Amino acid sequence: MNRYPLWKYALMVVAIALGALYTIPNFFPYVPAVQVSSTKATIRADEALKTRVENILKAEKISYLSAFVDQVGVKVRFQDADIQARAKDALSSSLNSDDYTVALNQISDVPGWMEKINAKPMYLGLDLRGGVHFLLEVDMNGAMTKAADRYATDLRTLLRSKKIQSRGVVRETQTVAIRFTDSDLRERARAEIERNHPELLLQETGTGSENLRLIASLKPDEQKKIQDSAIIQNVTTLRNRVNELGVSEPIVQQSGANRIVVQLPGVQDTARAKEILGRTASLEIRLVNEDQSALEAAKRGQIPYGSDLYNDRNGKPILIYRDVVLTGDRINDAQPGFDSRTNQPAVHVKLDSVGARIFKDVTRENVNKRMAILLVEKNRSEVITAPNINEEIGGGNVQISGSMTTREANDIALLMRAGSLAAPMEIVEERTVGPSLGQDNITRGKHSVLGGFIALMLFICAYYRVMGLVSAMSLCANLMLLIGLLSALQATLTLPGIAAVALTLGIAIDANVLINERIREELRWGASPHTAIAAGYERAWSTILDSNITNLIAGLALLVFGTGPVRGFAVVHCLGIMTSVFSAVFISRGLVSLIYGRKKQLEKISVGQVWKPPVETLAANFATPDGAKKID
């Protein structure tokens, strides 16, 4: 009567096997490494860069274990942290910092076949394994300049829609200057701008027909509002980028008037984190200057007014007008994909309603002309592609394609999708917290968990004998399943998480105590061993369920309303409750069935000392004052 069906045993074996498979990677050590990655989309990490890195290390007489190229960059493993630091200094001084990023890293020794099934070790938090700390400074002047660029585009569109002719709309530092040939046109423009943009302060300059200008600048209260919102938007954008990186328990918060602190605990790919967070990439769409004589003059250093000279991805010079037609602020979504015609990596961009209207008007008015799409980072512009406009493009769906790799398409889409920065930022402080800082915490945490775990097993085995051994085995399975689940989810373990693991073990053993005591009670009142086992698990289930649901509610409340380390505790606590119920009820019942279920006639079970009340007490308990038997 206590036998399990075969499918339940199969499920139990699969769960334990998967738990063991995803737990094992946590026992592989991490080795120090240095990672070299490109900061430009036009420079790619390949075997040539690997050879160059190896030659630099050999020239400096720095020994290394191995070097390889992956989709991120070139990674070199070393024997210890001292050699790692020497290698970083040597590579940083030899490689151009504008083209390459050299960062410290740690690489696990997990076999490749495990990594292919995502069997990787847990990330450890900043207080355990270390991580990356960034302090970024927001360029408030850049925020005002970017706002002026946006208003220049809006005013140009407004005047065009109202059919008010002007001699040009250009940004001058943090103001927008509009030139006119007639004072009446200037007055009409002033009235329309004041009606549509009351936040702008307008000033008329010039008296002659050649010098009539209207200068638009932001009012002081509007400037303060833009600067405050720049910090808020940049914090939000950085959080979105951190989420795209898949970092658990990040810290992104404002520090002072114009700085932002970013802490990424347990990050393995520090170079990629720096690349994504430090990039202030924004998208700009401009028209190409098709005048070949102007292009030839620009090659000789005589760049025409209102144009800029760039090189495309093939190294060919291209002359592009300085006026920005459309910016990345108008992007609603961006996803990596492939060009349907060439099957090359591409980015599919979806514009908002204003951006779609502007893009439609520009493409309609410039058919058979070229349009350049630029990626602007830290005041450096890079031409992604410069396609020919074959027809009017409406609907707000734009495809950006060119000679880019799949990873570059993913990164560009990530930056656009996560949101553009309201203002440029510079990393003014970068700290990589090494593992030695948290080694003492790791040791103490392991000792506390293992000490409590061993004490629990010794007590439960001594008190409940064979059933206690079953409880101890289910407790081992619970710990293995919890660690395996955290590893499979690539969670970040912190000190509060270790405390949650210790608490989980205490909660898990509580369920086994309830089951064992219920079995004892059934035996005490005269039930047969098989009946006592079945009744013990069945009647203790409701109590176990109630207690764990209340614990789960508390854990979910911490997860929803908590922040930082509190959420880390809540995640481990909630996952531990689920693995506890599974192991304490399902796995322990299966083990009991293997031990006692094969015997049809079971005389006794080893569940510790069972105290039986005297016969008189039994008779008194099952009798009414009239002498009739109770019906249970």
Backbone torsions as a table, in degrees:
resi	resn	phi	psi	omega
1	MET	NA	-10.2	-179.8
2	ASN	-111.8	25.5	179.2
3	ARG	-90.1	142.8	177.4
4	TYR	-91.0	143.3	171.7
5	PRO	-67.4	158.8	-174.4
6	LEU	-61.5	-36.6	-176.3
7	TRP	-66.7	-28.6	178.0
8	LYS	-72.1	-38.6	175.2
9	TYR	-64.1	-40.4	179.3
10	ALA	-63.2	-42.1	178.7
11	LEU	-63.6	-39.7	179.7
12	MET	-65.3	-42.5	179.7
13	VAL	-65.3	-42.5	179.6
14	VAL	-63.5	-42.6	-179.7
15	ALA	-63.1	-44.6	179.9
16	ILE	-67.2	-39.0	-179.9
17	ALA	-65.3	-44.1	178.5
18	LEU	-65.7	-39.9	177.3
19	GLY	-61.2	-41.8	178.5
20	ALA	-67.3	-39.8	-178.8
21	LEU	-61.7	-41.6	-178.1
22	TYR	-87.2	-8.4	175.1
23	THR	-87.4	-34.8	-175.8
24	ILE	-55.6	-40.8	-178.8
25	PRO	-56.7	-22.1	-179.8
26	ASN	-71.3	-13.2	179.0
27	PHE	-91.5	-8.0	176.9
28	PHE	-81.6	136.0	-178.0
29	PRO	-77.3	161.2	171.9
30	TYR	-96.9	142.8	177.8
31	VAL	-115.6	145.2	178.7
32	PRO	-63.5	145.8	-179.7
33	ALA	-150.4	161.1	173.6
34	VAL	-122.4	135.7	-177.8
35	GLN	-117.2	129.7	178.0
36	VAL	-114.7	119.6	-179.8
37	SER	-132.1	158.2	-177.5
38	SER	-84.2	143.4	176.1
39	THR	-95.9	-7.0	-179.0
40	LYS	-119.5	145.3	179.6
41	ALA	-69.7	-22.5	-178.2
42	THR	-82.0	-12.8	179.7
43	ILE	-111.6	124.2	-175.1
44	ARG	-116.6	146.0	177.1
45	ALA	-78.6	122.7	-178.0
46	ASP	-144.3	-170.4	-179.3
47	GLU	-63.8	-29.5	178.3
48	ALA	-65.7	-40.7	177.2
49	LEU	-67.4	-37.8	177.1
50	LYS	-60.9	-44.4	178.1
51	THR	-62.7	-39.4	179.3
52	ARG	-64.8	-42.2	178.6
53	VAL	-63.5	-43.4	179.1
54	GLU	-62.8	-38.9	179.3
55	ASN	-65.9	-38.1	177.7
56	ILE	-63.4	-43.8	-179.6
57	LEU	-66.1	-38.9	179.1
58	LYS	-67.9	-37.5	179.0
59	ALA	-65.8	-33.2	178.3
60	GLU	-87.7	1.9	-179.9
61	LYS	57.6	45.6	177.8
62	ILE	-106.9	117.9	-179.0
63	SER	-81.0	146.9	179.1
64	TYR	-141.1	157.7	-177.5
65	LEU	-79.6	-49.3	-179.0
66	SER	-162.4	160.8	177.1
67	ALA	-139.6	139.9	179.9
68	PHE	-151.8	163.1	-179.8
69	VAL	-112.7	130.5	172.7
70	ASP	-125.9	-169.5	-176.2
71	GLN	-69.9	-13.8	180.0
72	VAL	-90.9	-43.8	-177.5
73	GLY	170.8	-157.6	178.5
74	VAL	-96.2	128.0	180.0
75	LYS	-119.7	133.5	-178.7
76	VAL	-124.6	127.9	-180.0
77	ARG	-98.4	144.8	-177.8
78	PHE	-128.9	167.9	-175.1
79	GLN	-77.9	-38.4	179.8
80	ASP	-146.4	174.9	-174.7
81	ALA	-70.1	-29.3	179.9
82	ASP	-65.2	-45.7	178.0
83	ILE	-65.0	-37.5	178.0
84	GLN	-58.8	-45.1	-179.3
85	ALA	-64.9	-41.2	177.7
86	ARG	-62.3	-41.2	-179.6
87	ALA	-65.0	-41.2	179.2
88	LYS	-61.7	-44.1	179.5
89	ASP	-63.1	-41.6	-179.2
90	ALA	-65.9	-43.9	-178.7
91	LEU	-70.2	-37.4	-179.6
92	SER	-64.6	-38.0	-179.4
93	SER	-77.5	-23.9	-176.7
94	SER	-92.7	-28.9	-177.8
95	LEU	-97.2	147.6	178.6
96	ASN	-68.5	121.4	-176.9
97	SER	-68.1	-21.4	177.8
98	ASP	-75.8	-20.9	-176.9
99	ASP	-105.2	-27.1	-174.0
100	TYR	-133.7	151.2	174.2
101	THR	-114.6	125.7	177.8
102	VAL	-111.0	120.9	-174.8
103	ALA	-136.7	149.4	174.3
104	LEU	-73.2	147.7	-178.3
105	ASN	-151.8	170.0	173.0
106	GLN	-135.4	133.4	-176.0
107	ILE	-119.9	131.7	179.6
108	SER	-76.8	151.3	177.4
109	ASP	-88.3	19.1	179.6
110	VAL	-62.1	134.4	179.2
111	PRO	-58.5	153.3	-177.1
112	GLY	-61.6	-35.5	-177.9
113	TRP	-67.8	-28.6	175.7
114	MET	-71.2	-39.9	179.8
115	GLU	-64.5	-31.0	-179.9
116	LYS	-65.8	-28.2	177.4
117	ILE	-100.5	17.7	177.5
118	ASN	64.2	27.7	174.7
119	ALA	-88.0	87.7	-176.7
120	LYS	-122.6	159.1	178.6
121	PRO	-71.4	159.9	175.9
122	MET	-64.7	148.3	168.9
123	TYR	-75.5	142.2	175.2
124	LEU	-105.0	143.2	-174.9
125	GLY	-70.3	175.6	-179.3
126	LEU	-59.6	-28.9	-179.0
127	ASP	-85.8	-6.1	179.7
128	LEU	-114.3	-68.1	-175.8
129	ARG	-94.6	-19.5	-175.5
130	GLY	107.0	-164.4	-177.9
131	GLY	165.6	-155.8	-175.8
132	VAL	-121.5	136.8	177.1
133	HIS	-122.8	125.4	177.9
134	PHE	-120.1	141.9	168.6
135	LEU	-121.3	114.5	-175.9
136	LEU	-110.0	139.7	178.8
137	GLU	-109.2	129.4	-178.3
138	VAL	-88.2	130.3	179.0
139	ASP	-84.1	101.0	-178.0
140	MET	-67.9	-34.4	175.1
141	ASN	-63.2	-35.8	176.1
142	GLY	-65.1	-35.5	177.5
143	ALA	-63.4	-41.8	179.1
144	MET	-68.5	-37.9	178.3
145	THR	-65.3	-40.6	178.9
146	LYS	-66.4	-37.6	176.5
147	ALA	-64.8	-38.4	177.9
148	ALA	-64.7	-39.4	175.7
149	ASP	-60.0	-42.9	-179.4
150	ARG	-64.5	-40.9	-180.0
151	TYR	-70.1	-32.0	177.0
152	ALA	-61.8	-42.3	177.8
153	THR	-66.1	-43.9	-178.6
154	ASP	-64.8	-42.2	-179.2
155	LEU	-68.2	-37.2	177.0
156	ARG	-61.8	-42.7	178.7
157	THR	-67.3	-39.7	-179.8
158	LEU	-62.5	-46.9	-179.7
159	LEU	-64.5	-36.7	178.8
160	ARG	-66.8	-40.3	-179.5
161	SER	-68.6	-30.8	179.3
162	LYS	-90.8	2.7	177.9
163	LYS	57.7	44.5	176.0
164	ILE	-105.5	116.6	-176.3
165	GLN	-79.0	140.1	176.0
166	SER	-138.0	164.8	179.8
167	ARG	-91.9	3.1	177.7
168	GLY	144.0	146.0	176.5
169	VAL	-121.8	112.6	-176.3
170	VAL	-132.1	152.1	175.0
171	ARG	-89.4	132.9	175.8
172	GLU	-122.1	107.6	-172.3
173	THR	52.3	-108.7	-177.2
174	GLN	-112.5	20.6	176.7
175	THR	-125.2	167.9	177.7
176	VAL	-118.9	124.4	-179.4
177	ALA	-107.4	130.6	179.0
178	ILE	-120.2	124.8	-178.4
179	ARG	-101.3	141.2	-178.9
180	PHE	-131.6	160.7	175.5
181	THR	-104.4	-8.8	-175.7
182	ASP	-142.1	137.6	-179.0
183	SER	-67.9	-30.3	177.3
184	ASP	-64.8	-41.0	176.4
185	LEU	-62.9	-37.8	178.4
186	ARG	-64.4	-39.2	179.1
187	GLU	-68.0	-40.2	177.4
188	ARG	-62.8	-43.3	179.5
189	ALA	-63.9	-40.7	-180.0
190	ARG	-61.3	-42.7	-179.5
191	ALA	-64.1	-41.6	-179.5
192	GLU	-68.4	-40.1	-179.5
193	ILE	-67.1	-41.9	179.1
194	GLU	-64.5	-32.8	179.6
195	ARG	-73.7	-38.2	-175.3
196	ASN	-94.6	-24.3	-178.2
197	HIS	-134.0	75.1	-178.6
198	PRO	-67.7	-12.8	-179.5
199	GLU	-79.8	-5.3	-178.9
200	LEU	-95.9	143.1	175.8
201	LEU	-102.5	122.1	-173.0
202	LEU	-106.7	140.2	-179.7
203	GLN	-138.8	128.5	179.4
204	GLU	-92.3	135.1	177.6
205	THR	-133.1	156.4	176.7
206	GLY	87.0	151.1	180.0
207	THR	-122.6	-37.4	-179.1
208	GLY	-79.1	168.5	-178.4
209	SER	-66.5	-22.5	-179.0
210	GLU	-86.3	-15.6	-172.6
211	ASN	-119.5	13.5	179.4
212	LEU	-70.3	119.8	-178.1
213	ARG	-138.0	154.4	174.0
214	LEU	-125.2	116.1	-177.0
215	ILE	-99.5	121.3	179.4
216	ALA	-108.1	127.3	177.4
217	SER	-137.0	159.8	-179.1
218	LEU	-78.9	142.6	175.5
219	LYS	-69.1	153.8	-175.6
220	PRO	-55.6	-42.8	-180.0
221	ASP	-66.8	-32.2	177.7
222	GLU	-71.5	-35.8	176.1
223	GLN	-62.1	-43.9	177.8
224	LYS	-62.0	-39.3	-179.7
225	LYS	-65.6	-40.4	179.9
226	ILE	-66.8	-40.7	179.5
227	GLN	-65.6	-40.6	177.9
228	ASP	-66.8	-42.6	-179.3
229	SER	-69.5	-25.8	178.5
230	ALA	-63.1	-42.9	177.7
231	ILE	-63.0	-47.0	-177.8
232	ILE	-62.6	-44.6	-179.0
233	GLN	-66.2	-39.4	179.5
234	ASN	-66.5	-38.4	176.1
235	VAL	-62.4	-44.9	179.1
236	THR	-63.2	-42.3	-180.0
237	THR	-64.7	-41.9	178.5
238	LEU	-64.1	-38.5	177.1
239	ARG	-63.2	-39.8	177.3
240	ASN	-63.9	-39.0	179.9
241	ARG	-69.3	-37.0	176.4
242	VAL	-63.1	-41.0	177.8
243	ASN	-63.1	-38.4	177.1
244	GLU	-64.2	-32.0	178.5
245	LEU	-73.7	-15.8	-179.7
246	GLY	77.5	27.4	-179.5
247	VAL	-82.8	134.1	179.1
248	SER	-94.4	142.5	178.1
249	GLU	53.0	51.3	177.0
250	PRO	-78.7	161.2	174.2
251	ILE	-121.2	115.2	176.5
252	VAL	-130.7	109.7	-176.0
253	GLN	-150.2	157.0	-179.6
254	GLN	-74.6	143.3	177.6
255	SER	-133.2	104.3	-178.1
256	GLY	79.8	-161.2	-174.1
257	ALA	-79.2	-32.3	-172.7
258	ASN	-141.4	26.6	179.0
259	ARG	-127.7	154.2	-177.9
260	ILE	-132.2	132.3	177.3
261	VAL	-99.7	131.2	176.9
262	VAL	-127.1	122.1	175.7
263	GLN	-121.1	126.7	-177.9
264	LEU	-118.6	90.5	-178.2
265	PRO	-72.8	140.9	174.4
266	GLY	72.2	13.1	-179.8
267	VAL	-72.0	128.4	177.2
268	GLN	-88.5	-41.6	-176.9
269	ASP	-93.1	78.1	-176.6
270	THR	-66.7	-33.7	-178.8
271	ALA	-66.3	-41.6	179.6
272	ARG	-67.4	-38.1	177.7
273	ALA	-61.5	-43.9	178.9
274	LYS	-65.1	-38.2	-178.4
275	GLU	-66.0	-45.6	-176.3
276	ILE	-72.2	-45.0	-176.9
277	LEU	-74.1	-36.9	-177.0
278	GLY	-78.6	-15.1	-179.1
279	ARG	-76.9	131.4	177.2
280	THR	-108.3	42.8	-172.7
281	ALA	-66.6	135.7	172.2
282	SER	-138.1	156.7	-176.2
283	LEU	-99.5	136.1	174.9
284	GLU	-131.8	136.1	176.4
285	ILE	-114.6	121.6	-179.5
286	ARG	-131.0	163.3	177.1
287	LEU	-91.1	149.2	-179.6
288	VAL	-89.5	135.0	174.6
289	ASN	-78.2	108.9	-173.5
290	GLU	-84.5	-1.3	-178.6
291	ASP	-70.0	109.9	-176.7
292	GLN	-67.6	-34.8	178.1
293	SER	-66.2	-37.3	176.9
294	ALA	-66.5	-35.9	178.6
295	LEU	-66.1	-42.4	179.3
296	GLU	-65.4	-38.1	177.6
297	ALA	-66.7	-37.1	179.4
298	ALA	-65.8	-34.7	177.3
299	LYS	-62.7	-29.9	179.7
300	ARG	-87.1	4.6	178.2
301	GLY	99.3	-2.0	179.8
302	GLN	-99.8	77.8	-176.7
303	ILE	-78.1	126.6	-179.4
304	PRO	-62.7	152.6	178.6
305	TYR	-65.0	135.2	178.0
306	GLY	86.8	7.0	179.7
307	SER	-130.3	160.7	177.0
308	ASP	-131.8	145.8	179.8
309	LEU	-101.6	127.9	178.7
310	TYR	-129.9	172.4	169.6
311	ASN	-116.0	135.5	177.7
312	ASP	-79.2	-174.6	-175.3
313	ARG	-68.7	-17.7	177.0
314	ASN	-92.8	3.3	178.6
315	GLY	86.8	2.8	-179.3
316	LYS	-84.3	136.6	178.7
317	PRO	-68.5	145.0	-179.8
318	ILE	-144.0	135.5	-178.4
319	LEU	-101.4	123.5	-173.0
320	ILE	-125.3	136.2	177.0
321	TYR	-64.3	146.5	-176.2
322	ARG	-76.7	-27.2	-178.7
323	ASP	-65.6	129.7	-179.0
324	VAL	-87.8	121.0	178.6
325	VAL	-76.2	-43.7	-175.2
326	LEU	-150.4	143.4	179.1
327	THR	-117.0	172.0	-179.1
328	GLY	-70.1	-8.4	178.0
329	ASP	-64.6	-20.9	-177.1
330	ARG	-91.2	11.0	-176.9
331	ILE	-90.3	128.7	175.0
332	ASN	-92.9	-37.1	-177.1
333	ASP	-156.0	153.3	176.9
334	ALA	-148.0	128.1	-177.8
335	GLN	-132.4	139.1	175.6
336	PRO	-73.0	150.6	179.9
337	GLY	-166.8	-151.9	-178.4
338	PHE	-136.1	148.2	175.9
339	ASP	-71.8	126.1	-176.0
340	SER	-66.1	-23.5	-178.1
341	ARG	-88.4	-44.7	-175.8
342	THR	-103.0	-10.5	-178.1
343	ASN	60.5	27.5	177.3
344	GLN	-96.4	154.1	179.1
345	PRO	-57.3	142.2	-177.9
346	ALA	-150.4	168.1	176.4
347	VAL	-119.9	125.4	180.0
348	HIS	-99.6	116.8	-173.9
349	VAL	-109.7	137.6	176.1
350	LYS	-115.6	121.4	-177.4
351	LEU	-91.2	158.7	174.2
352	ASP	-77.6	-177.8	-173.7
353	SER	-64.3	-42.1	179.0
354	VAL	-65.9	-45.8	179.4
355	GLY	-62.7	-38.2	178.6
356	ALA	-64.4	-40.6	178.9
357	ARG	-66.1	-44.0	179.2
358	ILE	-62.7	-44.5	-177.9
359	PHE	-65.2	-36.9	178.9
360	LYS	-65.6	-44.2	-180.0
361	ASP	-64.5	-42.8	-177.7
362	VAL	-65.5	-44.2	-179.6
363	THR	-68.4	-32.1	178.4
364	ARG	-68.0	-37.7	-176.0
365	GLU	-84.6	-8.0	-175.4
366	ASN	-131.2	39.4	177.4
367	VAL	-63.7	140.4	-178.2
368	ASN	70.7	16.1	172.8
369	LYS	-114.7	167.2	-177.2
370	ARG	-98.8	147.0	178.4
371	MET	-124.9	129.4	-178.8
372	ALA	-100.2	136.2	175.5
373	ILE	-111.7	118.0	-174.1
374	LEU	-114.6	144.2	171.9
375	LEU	-105.7	116.8	-174.7
376	VAL	-104.4	123.1	178.7
377	GLU	-136.1	124.2	175.5
378	LYS	49.7	49.5	177.6
379	ASN	64.6	14.4	173.7
380	ARG	-114.3	130.7	-177.6
381	SER	-109.5	139.5	179.6
382	GLU	-129.3	128.2	-179.8
383	VAL	-78.4	114.6	178.1
384	ILE	-77.3	-49.1	-179.8
385	THR	-159.8	157.6	178.8
386	ALA	-138.1	74.0	-175.8
387	PRO	-77.7	164.1	176.4
388	ASN	-87.9	137.5	178.8
389	ILE	-84.6	107.3	-178.0
390	ASN	-87.1	-28.3	-178.1
391	GLU	-160.1	171.7	177.2
392	GLU	-66.1	134.3	-178.4
393	ILE	-113.9	114.3	179.1
394	GLY	-117.1	179.3	177.0
395	GLY	89.5	-14.5	176.7
396	GLY	81.4	8.6	178.4
397	ASN	-103.5	117.1	-175.4
398	VAL	-123.4	139.8	177.1
399	GLN	-111.6	127.1	176.5
400	ILE	-105.3	116.3	-178.6
401	SER	-135.3	161.9	-178.3
402	GLY	168.4	-166.5	-179.9
403	SER	-82.5	75.3	178.8
404	MET	-122.6	154.8	177.6
405	THR	-87.5	170.5	178.5
406	THR	-62.1	-40.3	179.8
407	ARG	-66.0	-39.7	177.6
408	GLU	-62.9	-40.8	177.2
409	ALA	-63.3	-40.0	177.9
410	ASN	-64.2	-43.1	-178.5
411	ASP	-66.1	-43.5	-179.8
412	ILE	-64.5	-42.4	178.0
413	ALA	-64.7	-37.3	178.6
414	LEU	-61.6	-47.1	-178.5
415	LEU	-63.4	-40.8	179.8
416	MET	-71.2	-41.0	-177.7
417	ARG	-69.7	-37.2	-179.0
418	ALA	-70.8	-15.2	179.6
419	GLY	110.7	141.3	178.5
420	SER	-80.9	150.7	178.6
421	LEU	-77.0	138.7	179.0
422	ALA	-71.5	-22.0	-179.8
423	ALA	-151.5	149.7	176.7
424	PRO	-62.8	154.3	178.5
425	MET	-134.9	150.9	175.2
426	GLU	-124.7	140.2	175.3
427	ILE	-79.7	107.4	-177.9
428	VAL	-93.7	-15.7	177.1
429	GLU	-149.7	133.2	178.2
430	GLU	-136.2	125.7	178.3
431	ARG	-129.2	131.8	171.9
432	THR	-106.5	112.5	-177.6
433	VAL	-81.3	117.2	-176.9
434	GLY	-74.6	164.9	-177.9
435	PRO	-70.1	-20.2	-178.2
436	SER	-64.9	-28.4	-179.0
437	LEU	-62.7	-37.4	-177.5
438	GLY	-102.8	8.6	-177.4
439	GLN	-62.9	-38.9	178.7
440	ASP	-65.2	-39.5	177.4
441	ASN	-64.7	-39.6	178.4
442	ILE	-62.6	-45.5	-178.9
443	THR	-62.3	-47.4	179.3
444	ARG	-63.7	-39.6	178.6
445	GLY	-63.9	-43.3	177.2
446	LYS	-62.0	-44.2	-178.5
447	HIS	-63.7	-39.2	-179.4
448	SER	-67.3	-43.5	-179.7
449	VAL	-67.7	-47.1	-179.6
450	LEU	-66.3	-37.5	177.6
451	GLY	-62.6	-47.3	177.3
452	GLY	-64.8	-37.5	-179.4
453	PHE	-64.7	-46.0	-179.3
454	ILE	-66.8	-40.9	179.2
455	ALA	-62.3	-41.3	178.4
456	LEU	-62.7	-45.4	-177.9
457	MET	-64.8	-42.1	179.5
458	LEU	-63.2	-43.2	-179.3
459	PHE	-66.3	-46.0	-175.4
460	ILE	-66.8	-35.3	178.9
461	CYS	-71.3	-38.8	179.6
462	ALA	-69.9	-32.7	-173.6
463	TYR	-87.7	-36.6	-175.5
464	TYR	-113.2	5.3	175.4
465	ARG	57.5	-122.0	-176.6
466	VAL	-64.8	-42.6	178.1
467	MET	-65.5	-30.2	174.1
468	GLY	-67.9	-37.3	175.5
469	LEU	-63.8	-39.4	175.5
470	VAL	-61.2	-43.4	178.3
471	SER	-62.6	-39.3	179.1
472	ALA	-65.6	-39.4	178.9
473	MET	-67.0	-39.3	177.5
474	SER	-68.2	-31.1	176.6
475	LEU	-67.3	-39.1	175.5
476	CYS	-63.0	-42.9	178.0
477	ALA	-63.2	-37.3	179.3
478	ASN	-63.1	-46.2	179.7
479	LEU	-63.5	-40.8	179.7
480	MET	-66.6	-42.3	178.9
481	LEU	-64.7	-39.0	-179.9
482	LEU	-65.2	-47.0	179.6
483	ILE	-65.4	-40.2	177.9
484	GLY	-63.3	-39.4	179.2
485	LEU	-67.7	-42.1	177.1
486	LEU	-63.2	-37.4	178.6
487	SER	-69.1	-41.5	180.0
488	ALA	-64.6	-35.3	178.2
489	LEU	-82.3	-4.3	-178.0
490	GLN	54.8	45.7	178.3
491	ALA	-76.7	159.4	177.1
492	THR	-100.7	122.5	-178.7
493	LEU	-94.8	127.3	177.5
494	THR	-120.3	-179.7	177.0
495	LEU	-58.4	-45.1	174.0
496	PRO	-59.6	-31.3	177.0
497	GLY	-66.6	-38.5	176.1
498	ILE	-63.5	-40.1	176.2
499	ALA	-61.3	-38.0	178.3
500	ALA	-66.7	-34.6	176.6
501	VAL	-63.9	-45.3	178.7
502	ALA	-61.9	-40.7	177.9
503	LEU	-65.6	-36.9	179.2
504	THR	-61.6	-40.6	179.2
505	LEU	-62.6	-40.5	178.0
506	GLY	-64.9	-40.5	177.9
507	ILE	-66.5	-38.5	-178.2
508	ALA	-65.3	-42.4	-178.7
509	ILE	-68.7	-24.5	178.0
510	ASP	-62.6	-38.8	178.8
511	ALA	-65.5	-39.9	177.5
512	ASN	-66.5	-36.3	176.8
513	VAL	-62.6	-42.5	178.0
514	LEU	-59.9	-43.2	-179.1
515	ILE	-65.5	-47.5	-178.2
516	ASN	-64.3	-40.9	178.7
517	GLU	-67.4	-34.2	177.2
518	ARG	-67.6	-38.9	176.5
519	ILE	-63.5	-42.3	176.2
520	ARG	-58.4	-42.4	-178.0
521	GLU	-65.1	-40.1	178.5
522	GLU	-64.7	-41.8	177.2
523	LEU	-64.9	-36.3	-177.9
524	ARG	-62.6	-34.3	-177.6
525	TRP	-96.7	18.6	167.8
526	GLY	95.9	8.3	179.0
527	ALA	-73.6	151.9	176.7
528	SER	-71.4	159.6	-177.9
529	PRO	-56.7	-45.2	179.4
530	HIS	-62.7	-42.7	179.3
531	THR	-65.6	-38.3	-179.7
532	ALA	-64.5	-40.5	179.4
533	ILE	-64.8	-48.2	-179.2
534	ALA	-62.0	-45.5	-178.9
535	ALA	-68.7	-35.1	-179.8
536	GLY	-62.2	-46.6	179.7
537	TYR	-70.6	-39.0	-176.4
538	GLU	-68.9	-44.9	-174.3
539	ARG	-82.3	-20.4	175.6
540	ALA	-83.2	-14.8	-175.4
541	TRP	-61.3	-43.7	-177.8
542	SER	-63.7	-39.3	178.4
543	THR	-66.9	-42.6	178.0
544	ILE	-61.8	-43.0	-179.0
545	LEU	-63.5	-45.3	-179.4
546	ASP	-61.2	-46.8	-177.3
547	SER	-65.5	-38.9	-178.8
548	ASN	-74.9	-30.3	176.4
549	ILE	-66.0	-42.0	177.6
550	THR	-63.9	-40.2	175.9
551	ASN	-64.1	-38.9	-180.0
552	LEU	-66.4	-38.6	177.5
553	ILE	-60.9	-44.1	178.0
554	ALA	-63.2	-41.6	178.3
555	GLY	-64.4	-40.3	178.0
556	LEU	-65.7	-36.2	176.8
557	ALA	-63.4	-42.0	176.5
558	LEU	-64.4	-36.3	-178.8
559	LEU	-68.8	-38.6	-176.4
560	VAL	-77.9	-45.0	-172.7
561	PHE	-98.2	-13.7	-178.5
562	GLY	-84.0	168.3	177.2
563	THR	-137.5	156.1	173.1
564	GLY	59.4	-128.5	-176.8
565	PRO	-61.6	-28.6	179.2
566	VAL	-63.7	-41.1	178.3
567	ARG	-67.1	-35.7	176.6
568	GLY	-62.0	-42.0	175.3
569	PHE	-61.3	-43.2	-176.4
570	ALA	-65.6	-38.7	-179.7
571	VAL	-62.0	-49.8	-180.0
572	VAL	-64.7	-38.4	-179.5
573	HIS	-62.7	-47.1	-178.7
574	CYS	-66.0	-43.3	177.7
575	LEU	-65.1	-37.3	178.9
576	GLY	-64.9	-34.6	177.5
577	ILE	-63.1	-43.0	-179.1
578	MET	-66.7	-43.9	178.1
579	THR	-68.3	-30.2	178.8
580	SER	-65.3	-46.7	179.6
581	VAL	-62.4	-42.2	-178.7
582	PHE	-64.1	-45.4	-175.9
583	SER	-75.5	-40.7	-175.8
584	ALA	-70.0	-30.7	-177.3
585	VAL	-102.6	-54.8	-172.4
586	PHE	-74.3	-52.9	-175.7
587	ILE	-70.4	-44.3	-179.3
588	SER	-64.2	-35.4	177.5
589	ARG	-65.0	-38.6	177.4
590	GLY	-64.7	-39.4	178.3
591	LEU	-66.6	-40.4	177.5
592	VAL	-63.1	-38.1	178.4
593	SER	-65.5	-36.7	176.9
594	LEU	-66.1	-34.9	-176.5
595	ILE	-81.0	-47.2	-172.2
596	TYR	-110.8	-16.2	-172.5
597	GLY	-72.1	-19.6	-176.7
598	ARG	-77.5	-17.9	-178.3
599	LYS	-93.4	123.6	178.4
600	LYS	-71.2	-42.2	178.0
601	GLN	-107.0	108.6	-177.3
602	LEU	-111.5	116.1	-176.9
603	GLU	-78.4	-39.9	179.9
604	LYS	-156.7	162.7	175.1
605	ILE	-126.9	147.5	-178.1
606	SER	-88.2	98.1	-179.4
607	VAL	-130.3	23.4	-179.2
608	GLY	89.2	-172.1	-178.1
609	GLN	-72.1	122.5	178.2
610	VAL	-107.3	113.2	178.4
611	TRP	-86.0	126.7	179.3
612	LYS	-107.7	131.9	179.7
613	PRO	-71.6	157.5	176.9
614	PRO	-60.8	159.9	-179.6
615	VAL	-60.3	-37.8	-179.5
616	GLU	-61.4	-37.0	179.6
617	THR	-67.5	-40.0	177.0
618	LEU	-61.7	-44.6	-179.4
619	ALA	-63.7	-39.4	180.0
620	ALA	-68.5	-33.0	-177.3
621	ASN	-73.8	-30.5	-176.3
622	PHE	-104.3	22.0	-179.3
623	ALA	-129.6	149.8	176.1
624	THR	-97.4	169.0	176.8
625	PRO	-57.3	-26.8	179.3
626	ASP	-82.7	-4.1	179.8
627	GLY	90.1	-2.7	179.5
628	ALA	-81.4	149.1	179.6
629	LYS	-74.7	143.7	175.1
630	LYS	-75.5	151.2	173.9
631	ILE	-110.5	115.6	-177.2
632	ASP	-84.3	NA	NA
